[in-house]
Amino acid sequence: MLDSPRYLIQSAATTLEVLLAFGRPPFRFTPSEIAGQLEIDRNQVFRCLRTLQHVGFVRQDEGERFVLTSLVDHLAGASQGQPSLARAAKAVMDELSQSTGETVNLFALEGLQAVCVDHREGLRQVRLVTSVSERRPLHAGACPKAMLASLPLPVQKEVLSRLDELPKYTLATITTPQALRVELSATLQRGYAVSDLDVDEEARGVGAAIFGAEGDVVGAVSVGGPASRMAPARVAELGEQIIGAARLISRQLGYNGQNSQQAPDLQRQPDPRK
């Protein structure tokens, strides 16, 4: 994940994560259930719940499970609406650029294409260059593959069926449906896509999908640089950071939970061209 912001109060952040857990089914939990969901200590969760109960955000129902109170309605009524993707991502991209020193790209999903809507140039002398408004199909590149991996199966099948019509950027560009299925399955498992010389034969990058309030894929964010700086360990490190960045941007857009549209094991799906 991204490095902790300078003024972050970790205990407050954890308490808010506990509060956000109540926005997901079944909407009522024991401390142990929230601890399992968030993978944090049960005693810490219990203290967070007691804090939220003291302020008035949660109460215990007849079954001794914690539930939200109507106090949260006052916050919902004061919300300012959903920002644009670029606005929601601005602070996160700035921080990611500073912490990595590499090029950061933000792509939006438009039909079966990824469109660059914002970027931050790398801070080093040798860096990648991306242009705003640049369009790419979804079969290659960190952001496009990150989006494709979490799109519904009918959309994936449409892309796979057109694969032989799509550009082959380099020798590493995936050109067969089976190979792309394996790549998308791996992307879902690790949480981020890897662009390994498949768009630029001298560049590597990682990207993660961004979700809107309804759980649909709306874009992706990536970070990448010259292959000479992108050894496997560096790619894995940046992968964890990009997961955190995409999660924060999704939160800014109102997303709270698991993506209901994520595809099941892609390797088990039949070839749509057969």
JOLINLIN-V537608 format. One line per field, one symbol per residue. phi: phi as a letter, one per 30 degrees, with the letter a starting at -180 (. if undefined). A space follows every 10 residues. Layout:
# JOLINLIN-V537608
phi = ???
This chain:
# JOLINLIN-V537608
phi = .dedeecdce dddddddddd eddcedibbd edddeddchb dddddddddd dddddjdbbc ddciddbdcd dddddddcdc idddedddce dddedddddc icdcbbccdb icbccdcaab ddccdcadbb cdidcbdccb jddedddedc deeedddddd dcedcddcdb dcddbbeddd eddddddddc jaccccidcb dbbbabbbdc cdedicdcla bbbaaeedcc dedddddddd dddddddddd dddjdbkddd cdddeddcdd ddcc
